[in-house]
Amino acid sequence: MLTRQDIHQEIQDLQAKLSAPQRRGRLVPYRRRGVLAIPAFKMRPGGDPAVDGRAQTWKLLERATTTPSDCFFYDLEDAAPDQPEFKAFARQFCAEALRQLDFGRRIAAFRPNDVRSAYFEADLVDVLTAAGDRLHALVIAKTEDASEVAAIARLVAQIQRHAGHDNRPMLEVLIESPRAFVQAQQIAAVPSVASLTFGAWDFARLVGGEVRAQTWTADLLALRQLLPVIAASEGKDAIDAVTAQLPIRPTAAPGTAAHDAQAQARLDALELAARDANNAKILGFAGKWLLHPDQVAPIQDAWLPSRERAQAALALAVAYARAAQTGSGAELTGVQLADRAVIGADWWLVEGALAGGVLTEAECEASGIPLAALRAMVGA
């Protein structure tokens, strides 16, 4: 006969096996909104790679120290010419920049050529050996399944140990093929993986689709809605693809029709980047790739709430906490219901405001409810 003690024991056994609820970025040791791609080699035709290539490339590499982007990566893959000599110089310049430049609080990463490339081994070994201790992450392109990602993670850890580096760079894995998308949850489950990054153009190429600047966020909506869900299910982040329409500054003479057209095209490109970033934020992406330094502000601002909006979100959380202390599970603040689900969704605004300096921890503590208690209450 089933007894209350039997039920109690069964519930105890069940609760002991339950996994903790996951939340976007719970297992990611850093935050970033904009991820700036910087070519690791650039040279005008006919130049000497060691002299002209270095001079031109170094100007690009120094962008990582001057733009307000949260995160950058030096790109040895698509942005470096597919010639062994140029790839070798890209590798060298990347390692030198990582060693010599001061990146402040930015997240530093590099993208090796993909694992199927003849360049992959030298990229991984040379850059990690020389500068692995300066890295937060590696951007991993064109993997097809979780076993490949796990193998790369093991290689990174082995090279780091052999080089005497104590840090553990994370993997920002591009999802840019049908098979990788089907394997996305298994990829996100690899412990070293920090994010799933949508590679829209390679994905479209492989499925026979198209990426149109004005409509791609809607055209690929089904994929883009799923990726943040998959990433969050493993406590990781999803990062959205680039807006490829770049805000090029006018080169025509001021006052001419050509200058006016170029200026308008630049404004349109900045507005498009802001629109795409806001769309990504609403879907649950933690950030977005960008290709041009002038895209940094409109993209990162999408994840930076106004002070007024952040204060309203904080007030909602405090109202819920106080209601819980006095015996209510929900509270009406103006016309806004403050229950756990609502404040949990709005809490991202508070965290974004804290990370961006819009709010301070002291202001949160001044509410009378400790910040740690508020975070615990919303499941942060």
N, C-alpha and C positions, 0 to 999 in steps of 0.2 A: 504493500500500500504506500502510495506517494505521501510523504510528510512535508511539513513546512521546512524541516531541516534539509530534506532532499532538494527541495527547490532552492533553498539558500545556497547549498553547496554547488548546484548546477550553475547558478548565477555567478557565484564566485569564480568557478572554473572558466565561464564565458568571459567575464571581465578581465581575467588574467591574460587572456589570449587576444584581447582587443588591441588593435593598432591605434596610435595617436592620430587624431584628425590632421590631415596635411593642409598646408596653407602656402600660397605662392611665396617662394623665396625662403621658406623656413630653414632650409639646409644650405643656403647660399651665404657665404661669409662677407659679401659686399653688396652694395646697391649701385646701380647705374641707370640713367635714363637715356642718354645719347651714347652711341658707340661709334667713334670716328675711325674710319679706315684711312690709313696713311701709307702710300706706296713706299716700299723699302728700296726701290731703285727707280731713278728717272734720269734720262739724259737726252739731250738734243742729238739728232742724227749726226754722225761723223765725229763725235767727241771721244776723248780718252776716258774710259770708264773710271780709271783710278784717280783722275784729276777732275775732269769736267763732270763725270757722273757723280763723283763724291760731292762736289760743290753744290750741284743742283739738288741732289738727293738730301743733303744735310739740311737745306732750307725747309724741305718738307718734313723731315724727321723732327725738326725743332718745333713744328706746329703742336706737337704733343705737350709742350711746355707753355704754350701761349694761348691756346683756345680754352674756353670754359667747359669743354666737354668732360663729363664724368669719367669717361672710359675711352681708350683708344687702342688700336692694334696696328702694328707694323705688318704690312701685307707682303709676304714673299710669294704668294700664289698668283692670283689674277692680275695684280697690279705690277708685277715684275716680269719683264720680257722673258719669253720661253726660250732662252739660250743659256747653255751651261756657264759661260763666262759671266753673263749678267746676273744669273741666279747666285753665283758665288759671291759677287760683289754685294748683292742684296742681303745675303746672309751676314756678311762681314759688317756692312753698315748698320744693320739691325742690331747686332750684338754690341757694336761700339756705342750706338745711341742709348741702348738700355743701360749700359755700364756708366756712361758719362753724363747723361742729362738728368736734370732734377724735375720730376713729374709732379711734385707736390703730393696731393692726396688722390690723384687720378688712379684709376685702375689701369694697369699696364699689361698689355698682351701682345702676342704676335701670331700670325697665321702662317704655318708651314705649308708647303705644297702638299697635296692630298696624299694619302697613304699608298695609293696606287702609282705614284709618281717616282721616277728615278731620283728626284731631288729630296724626297721625304727624309731619308736617313740622315743626310748631312745637315738638313735644316734642323731636325730635332736634336741631334748630338751636338752640333757646333754652337747653336744659339743657347741651348740649355746649359751646356758646359761653361760657356763664357759668361752668361748673364741670367741663368735660371733663378738666382736669388733675388733678382729685381722684378720678377714676374708674378702677377696675380693669376694669369690665365693664358691658355692657348686657344685659338679659334681653330676648330677642326672641320675641314671641308670634305664633302663627298664620301662620307662613310655610308654604308648600306645597312648595317645591323648592329645590335648591341654588343656582339662578340668582338667586332672590330674596335668599337669604342673602348671596351674594357681592356683589350690588348694594348691600345695606345696609352691608356691610363697607366698600365703596368710599366710600359717602356719609359714614360715620363718619370715615374717614381724611381725606377732603377737608375736612370741617367742622373737625376737629381742627387740620389744617394752617392753615386760614384764620383760626382763632382764636388761632394761635400756641402751641398746646399740643404738646409733644414726645412725650407718652406715647401708647401704642397700646392703647385698651381692647379687651378680648376680647368675644366674643359667646357668651352662654349661651342656646342655642336650644331653645325648647320643641318637643317632638315630640308633637303633640296632634291629628293627623288621619291617616287611612289613607294619604293620598298622601305626607305628610311622613315617615311610618314607612317606606314603600317607598323613599324617597329618603334615608334616614338616613345611609347611608355616604357619599354624595356631599356631604351637608350637613356631616358631620364632617370631610371632606377640605378644606373651605374653611379657609385658613390662620388666619384670625382667630377661628374657632370654638374655644371652650374646652370646651364640654360639650353633650351632648344631655340635655335634662331631660324626663322623662316627664310629660305633662299628662293624667292618667288621666280626669278628669271630662269634658273636651272630647272626648277620644278616644271615651269611652263614648257620649257624646251623638251623635257622628257615625256610629258603627257600630250604634247602637240597643242598646247594652249597658247595664250597670248597675255602679255602684261601691258595694259594701256594706262598711261600716266594719270589720266583723269578719273578712271573708273576701276582701277585694279583692286582697290580695297573692297569694293562691292562684288566684283567679278570673282574674287577668290575668297569670298566671305566664309563659305563653309569650312575651308581649311583653316582660315585665320581664327574662326571661333573655337575650333577644336584644340588648337595647339596650346593656348594658355590653360585649358582645362587639363590636358594631358600632363603638362609640365607641373602644374600645381598639385596634381594627384600624387606626385613624388616629392613635393616640397621644393621644387625647382622653379626657375623663371622661364618665361617665353619672351623672346626678343623679335620684334617685327622687322620686315624687310625694308630696304632703302626706298626713298622717294627719288627716283632717278632724274627727274627734271631739276636741274641745278640752277641756283641763283647766280648766274654769271654776271659780273659787274660790267656796265657799258664800256665799250672800247671806242665807239664812234664819237665824233666831236660834239661837245655840248651844244644844244640849240638846234641840232639837225633832227630830221624825222627819224633817221636811223638810231640816233641816241635815245630818242623818246621811246621808240619801239623796244630797244634793248632794256631800257629802264623799266618799262611795263612788264616785259617778260621776266625780269628779275623779281619784281613784286609778286607776280603771279606764282613764281616758283616758291617763294617764301610762304605765301598763303597756302599753297598746296602742301608743303611740308608740315605746316601747323595743323591743317585739316587732317592729314593722314595720321599725325601723332595723336591728336585728340581721339580719333577713331580707334587707334591701337590701345590707348589708355582705357577707354570705355569697355573694350573687349577683355581686358585683363592682362595685356602685355606689360612687362616691367620696364621696357625701353624699346629703342628703335635704332637701327643702323643709320648712319649718315655718311655722305661722301664729300661734303663741302663744309668748310668751317662756318660759313654764314648760315648753315642749317641748324647749328647747335642751339641757338636761343629759341627759335620757334618750336623745335622738337622738344627740348628739355623743359620748356615752360609748360608743356601740356601736363607734365607730372608735378608741377609746382603750383599748388593752390594759392589763391589770394589769401591775404591775412584774414580778411573777413570770413571767407569760406572755411578756413582752417579753424578759426575761433568758434564758428557755429558748430562744426563737427565735434570739437572738444567739449563745448557746452552740452551737446546732446549726450555724449558719453558720461559726463559728470552727472547729468540729470538722471540717467539710467542707474548709475552707481548709487546715488542718494536714494532713489526710489527703492532699490533692492535692500538698502539698509533699513528702510522704514516699512518694509513688508509688501512692496509692490513689485511685480515682475516687469512692468512697463510704465511709461510715463508719457503724457502728452505735453510737448514743448511747443507752444503756439499751435500750429496745425500739423506739426511733425510728430509722429509716433516714435518714441524712444524705447525700442526693445533690443534684445541682444543681436538679432539679425541686422537691424537697421544701423545700430552703432558700429557693428563689425564691418559693414560695407563702407561706412563713412570714416572709419578709423584710418584707412589708407591715406586720407587727406591729412590727418594729423601727423602720421609718420612721414609723409612727403614734406610737410611744412617743417618738421623738426630737422630732417636731412638737409633741406634747402635753406635753413636759417630764417624761415618766415615766423616760426614759433621757437621758443626756447624751452628747455626742460624746466627751468625755474617758473615760467608762466604756467606750465601744466601742473606743477606741484602747488602753485598758489591757489589752485581750485579747491584744495583741501583733501583731494583724493590722490594718493601717491601714484606716480606714473606707472610703476610696476604693477600696481593693483588694477589700474585701468587696462593695461595691456593684457593682463591675465583674464580680465573679465570678457574681453572681446576675442580671446583666443590667439593673440598675436605672439 
